[in-house]
Each structure stands twice: as structure tokens, then as C-alpha cells.
Amino acid sequence: MRLFFCICLSLVTIALSAQDYARLQTVLITLSSADSSTRENMWHDLIKSNQIPLAIADSAVFLYRGEAKTIAWMGDFNGWGYDKEFQSQGKRISGTDIWYLKTSFPKDARLDYKILINGADWIVDPNNPYQQWSGVGGGSPNSELRMPEWKPDPVMIPRENITRGTLEKDILFNSKTLGYQVTYTIYYPAQYNHQNVYPVLYVTDGYEYLHERMGNMKVILDNLIADGKIKPVLVIFIDHREPVNRSNNRRMMELAMNSRYLNFIADEFIPAIENQQNVSKAREDRGIMGSSMGGLTAAYFAFSRPEVFGLAGIQSPAFWFKPAIYTLCDNPENPPVKIYMTTGTIKDAEEGARKMKTILEKNTCTYQYTETSQGHSWGNFRDTIDDILLYFFSVGS
């Protein structure tokens, strides 16, 4: 018990206020050596004050209470168990049912995780109110570790005092190129006027980007447009789920540098949209955006058909899946007008993104590049959507 107390005290690596320092000592001493009644009160105080997990400077202590043979923490930080070098197994405080895991992350990190009980049962942290949904087709909740310097961006919060855009949902498109139906949703900006010409952005994994617990992109668009930070823009959210069987997601086929899918979007779908909607036909006003496999696709589309896609939003790209993308993007005759690429730095796409960044620099492409202290998660993707929109569609640009 005393060893646990000493280890935890070493977490105090920044100058805390006297009150905070005293609080921390009290918590650690109580959990490791107090009588059961006092420990119980302290545990409830931690829950009430949202201090599970504990996050101090660049250190984090995961905590769980319950009878088990083993407890482990799995998440973005260890590739959800694939990184065997990360010490994920919790330790039990002697004489208690409290388990802990001490580790460290960047001070501004935000990470998804779950608790693994007895090597079999995956659960969200019952004592952590913060959750982030991830996955495809709507996903499922993970618990969220928020390090001290990570703060939610107000642009992601719905506001009541603005005029919002509207969605025309679940439109069916019968593709001759693909031989099947494709579902999509259109975002019309607030005060949409059919007489105006709008820039347009095509977004893969559109269902997930619109999902309020995942990409939450409608809210971000509404707020940026309402604040006059970006031009009103028409956004086409492409859904890869089969219309008659939503559990069948075709993204791994469609987004794997698929030339047939590229031809469908560029030569069939976009012309149809431009016949129906008053959108600009200039490549500098037309973008493609996606994350993970969609990030790979954004790069593939923009460098394969730069006369069509002048803007490429590339988030946490799965370049590892198709290494041929590096050759395609090297020495382009006609590079995209603007590229914005993002990646997390904690078991995300950083290796491939940095390699691509070198290629972009070598070819003097116009681009922005951002790294975040996050993993491969919709929380990460969502955090940089506004940066991409601002780079592409800022008022005055």
C-alpha cells in the first residue's frame, strides 16, 4: 500500500496550488491505507468531481473498483491491445477491490479507452461521464480520457441563437457505373438561395460525419457560417451503407483506391449534383474529404483527378492500406489547389502522414498539416474539421 502511495505522489510534476496538492495527498493516502468507511467516502468524492481517471500534468491514473481476477485498460494508446509493449494490466491495491494503472500522455491528449475485465468483458468506465462514440455505421461508446490541457472546442456545441442549415436526407442515386444504389444527404447552409452559386464539399463516410456523437459536422458548419468565418457551402455526405441493408457497409471496397468508384464520383455523381444544385464548377471550389480509408480516398481522388477535386481534406489517412498512394502523389503534373492533412500522434496514422508530408513538401504543394495528441478516433477527426473548413472556405479567401 505504501508503495502505491509513493508511486502516485510522483505524479505531481507541476506546481499545483496548495489546496490541490493537499487534495491529491488526501486522495492517495485514503485509497491506499484508510479505513473502509473513509475510503468509501473518498471514492464517491472522486466520482462526484469527475476525477476518474486522475489526470495531472502529463500523468494519468486509471482507476476501477470491483472484484476480478484481472483488470486491464485498452484504448487508442495501445492500439486496443495490439501494442504488447504498452503495460495495460492494472494492479490491485492490497486489501481493497480498487485497481489502478499509472501511465503518461501528452498534457493535451484526448484518448478513447475501455476497461477489460478478466480478459473477456469490455466495458465503458462506469465512473467516467465522458464518452466518445467510434466505429462505422453509428459506432458504439468508448470512455474518454481528457488530459488537463485538452478542452472541447465551442464550435462543436449546438447554439440556439443562430439560423441553422438544413439537411435533405437519404437521397437515393441509381448508379450505372457501380450497378447499385448509393445513398447521400445534402447540407444546405442557412438562408440558402437557389440563385447563388456555392462551393461544394463531398464527404465520404457521410453518415458518421453527420452523426452527432461522431463527426457532428452539421453543428460545426452551422456555427462557422453563422459567425461569418466560412462562406456558405453545400456539403454532400455520401453514405457507404447499402440502402436496403444498412449493416452492409461497402466502404472497404469503395474507399480502397477503387478506380471504378472514382469514375462514379467524378464522371457520374458530380455531374448529376451540378445539374440539380447551383454549385460552382471551378475546381478550387470543389473538395473531397474523408478520414482513415476516406483520407486515403481523398488523396487518391485529388491526385488522380485534380481537374475535378481542387481541395483535399485528408484526416488520419490509411496510407498503409495502399502504399501505391505515395507514388501517385509524387511528381504531380497538376497538384490540387489546397490540401489539409491531419493525424493523431498516438497509434494513429502519423507514420504514413509524415511520409506524405515529405512528398508534398518536395513537390511544393500548397498544404496545411496538423498533428494532435490523439488516436484513431472520431473524437480526433471531429477536432480538426473546423480547421479544414476554414482553410478551404474562409471568408475573403
N, C-alpha and C positions, 0 to 999 in steps of 0.2 A: 504494500500500500504506500509506503514512504517513497519507494522508487517511482511509482506513478506520479506522486505529488511533485517530486523533483523534476521529472521529465516535463511535466506540464508547466511548471514555473519557467522553464527555459523558453517558453513561447513568448514571453514578454520581452520583445526585442525593440520596441519603440517606446517613446516617452508617453505613458498613459497618465491621465490625471490621477491624483491621489485616491479619489473616490473609485475610479475604475480599477486601479491596481489592488485596492483593498477588496473590492468585489471579486476580482479574479482569485485572489488568495483564498477568500472565504469559500468560493465555489469548489475549488480543487481540494481543499482540506476536508470540506464537508463530504464530498463524493467518495473520498478515499478512506476517511477514518472516523466520521461522525457516527452517532447512534442512528438507528434506523428511522426514528421519527424526524430527526433533523435532516437526514439525507432525503427523506421523502419530501419535506417542505422545500428543500433546495432544488430537487428535481422539478417540482411543479413551478418554481420560480423561473428556472431555465426555459421551460416550455412557454410560460406566460410572456416572457420577454423575448421570445424568438431567438434564443441563443443556442439552439441545436440545429446544425453544428456550431461549435465555437469557432470564430474566425478573428484572429488578431494579427495585424501586420501581414506577413506572408505565411503565417502558420494556420493550420486548421486542425481541429479535433472533432472527429465524427463520434457521436455517442448513440448508443442503443441500449434499451433496457428490456430484458426478457430472458426466459430460460431457453437455452440452446446448447448444442454441442460445439457449434462453430458459428461465428458471425464474420462476414466479410462485406466490404464496400466495393461495389463495381460501378464504373461510370466512364465518362469521357476520358478521365485521367489515366485509365489503364486499358483503354480500348475495350471496355466492357468485359474484361477478363483475358483478353488475348495477349496483353503485355504481362508476361510472367515475372518480369524483373521488378514490377511495382509491388510493394508489400501491401497487400489488400486485406490480410487477415487481422481481425480485431483481437484485442487482448481483454480478458475479463479481470475486473478489479476484485481481488481476493475477498471472499466473504460476501459478495454482492451479486446481483443479477445485471450489473452495469458493464457494458462493453465499450471499448474506445479504440480509435485508430488515429494516431498523430501523423501528420504529413505536412507538406508545404506546397504552396502555389504562388504565382504572382499576386500582388496585392489587389490587382484589378480583375482577377479571374472570375468567371461565371461558368459553372460546370453542372451537367446533369449527372445524377447517380441514382442507384438503388441499393437496398440492403439485401444481401444474400444469406438466408438462414439455413444452416445445416447443409450447405452446398446444393440446395434444391429449390427453395422457395424465395422468389424475388418479390420484394415489396417496396413500396414507396416509404420514405421515412415517416412514421406515424407522428413524430414530434416536430416536423418541419412544415410550416404552412406554404412554403414557396415551391411551386411546381412548374415544370416546363414540359409541354407535350412534344413528342417527336415521333418519327416514323413516317410512313406513307399511308394514304387513304384515310387520314384523320388522326392516325397515331394513337399514342397512349401516354399517360402521365409518368414523368420521372420527377424525383425530388431535385431541388436546385440549391447548389452551394453558391452563396454570394459572398465573395471576399470583400473586405472593407471598402475598397476604392471603386468597386463596380456599383453603378447606380442605374436604375431604369431610366430610359430616355423618355421625357414627357411627350415626345412626338408619337409614342405608341399608345397614349391614353386617349380614349374617345372623349370628345368635348361636346357639350350641349349647346354652346353659343355660336356655332358655325353652321353654314349651309353645307350639307354633305353631298357627295356624289351618289350616284345610283348604280345598281347592278342589274343587268339583264342576264339571268342565269340559265344554265343548262340548255344552251342552243345546240342543236344537232347539225352537223355538217356531213353530208354524204360524199366521201372522198373516192373519186375514180382511181387516183394514184395508189391509194392504200387498199382499196377494196373493202373498206368498212367505215362505220360512222365514228366521228370524233365529236366530243362534247367540249364546249367552251363557254366562257362567261365574259361579258363586256362590262368594263367600268367606264361610266360616263362622268366626267367631272361636274362639280356643282355649276349650275347655270349654263349647262351645255346648250349650245346654239348650233343648229344644223347648218347655218350659213358660215360658220367659222371653220377654218382648217386647223386640225390638231396634230401635234406629233403623236406617235403611236409606239407602244412598247408591247412586245409579245413575250409572255412569261410561261415557261414550262413548269410542270408540277403546279399548275394554277390553282387546283383545289386546296393544296397545302399552303400556298402563299396567301390565299384569301382566308384560310381558317383562323379564327380569332385567337386560338391558343397556339398557333404555329407562326405563320408569316405575318398575320394581322395587317396585310398590306393596304387594305381599303382605308383603315383608320390613318395610316401613315400618309397615304395620298391625300385624304381629306384635310388633314392638318397642315401639310406643306402647301397645298393650294390655297387654303383659307388664309394662311399667313403671308401669302404673296411670295413665297420662297421659290416655288417652281411654277412653270407655265401649266395651265390646264392641259392634261394629257389623256388620251384614250388608251386604255390598257386592255389587252386581250389575254385572258387567263385560260391556258389550254389544259384540259383535264385528260390525263392518260388512262383513266379508268374506263373499262368497257361500259358503254351506256346501259346495256341490259344486264350486266353482271358487274357491279361496282367492286367486287372483291378481286376481279381480274385486272391487275394493273399492268399496262403494256410498256411502262417507262423503260425497263431494262432492254427492251428490244428497240424502242423508238429513239432512245437517247444515247445509243452506243455508236456514235459516228455513222449513223444509218443514212446512206445516200438517198434511199427512197423516201425516207421521212423528210430529209432536207428538201427534196424536189417537191414533195407535197406542200410544205410550208411556203417555200419561195415561189413556186410556179402555179399553185392551185389555190391555197388558202388565202395568202396575202392579196392576190388579185381580187378574190371574192370579197374580202373585207373592204378593199378600196373601192369596189363598185357599190357597196352598201353604205359606207361611212365616209364622212368628209375628213379624211386624214391626209397628211402630207405624203407625197410620193418621193420626196427627197431622202436620200439615204441617211443624211445627217439628222433627220427627224424620225428615223425608224430604228428601233432597237430590239435586241433579243437578250433575255436574261434568264438565269437559272442557277440552281445550287446542286452540288455534288455531281451526279450524272448530267444534270441540267447545266452545270457550269462547264463541263466538258463539251456539251452540245452548243452552248453559246459561243465558245471559242471555235468549234468546228464550223458552225454556220457563218460566223463573221469572217473567217479567213477563207472559207470555200466560196462564199458568195458576197464579197464586200460591196458589190454594186447594189445589193439588196439591204444588207444589215450594216449600217454605219456605226452603230452603237452596240457594245457587247458588255453586259453585266455578268461577271464570272465569279460565283461565290463557292468557296471550298471545292474547287473542281476535282473531279475524279480522273485526273490525267493518267493515273496509274493503270486505269482500266484499258486505255487505248494509247500506248506510248507513241503511236504514229502521229499524234496531235502535235508533237514538238517539231517534227519535220514539216508538217503542213504550215505551221505558223512561222517558220524560219524563212527569211528572204522573200517576203511577200511583195508582189508587184504593186498591189493596191491595198494597203492595210486599212482596217476600219478607221473611222474618224476618231472615235474615242473608245477606250477600254477601261473598265474599272474591275479590278480583281481583288478579292478578299480571301483570307484564310484565317482559321484559328491557328494557334501555335501549340496546342496540347492535343496530340494524337489526331490532328485534323489533316488537311491537305497541304501542309506547309512545304514539304519537300518538293512536290510537283509544282506548286505555285511559285516557289523561289526559282526553280529551273526555268519556268516560263517567263518570269520577270526578267531574267538574264537575256532571254531571247528577245523580248520586247525592247529592252534597252539597246541591245546590239543592232536592232533594226530601226531604231529611232521612232518607234511607235508612240503615239500620244496616249498616255495611260496614267491612271492613278492606282496605287497599290496600298492595301491596308491589312495589317495583322492585328488580331485580337487575342487576348488571353482566354481563349475558349476552345471547345472541342467541336466535333462534327454534329452539330445540333441545330434545331430550328431556332433556338434562342440566339445562337451565333448568327445565323443567316438573317434573322429579323433585325439584329442590332445594326447592320450596315445597309439595309435597304434605303434608308433616307440619304445616306452618303452617295449611293449610286444615282438616285433620282436627282439629287442636287447637282451632281457632276454632269448629267445628261441634259437636264431641263431647267436649269436655274433661270430665273427671270433676268433678262438682259443678255443671256448667252446666245 
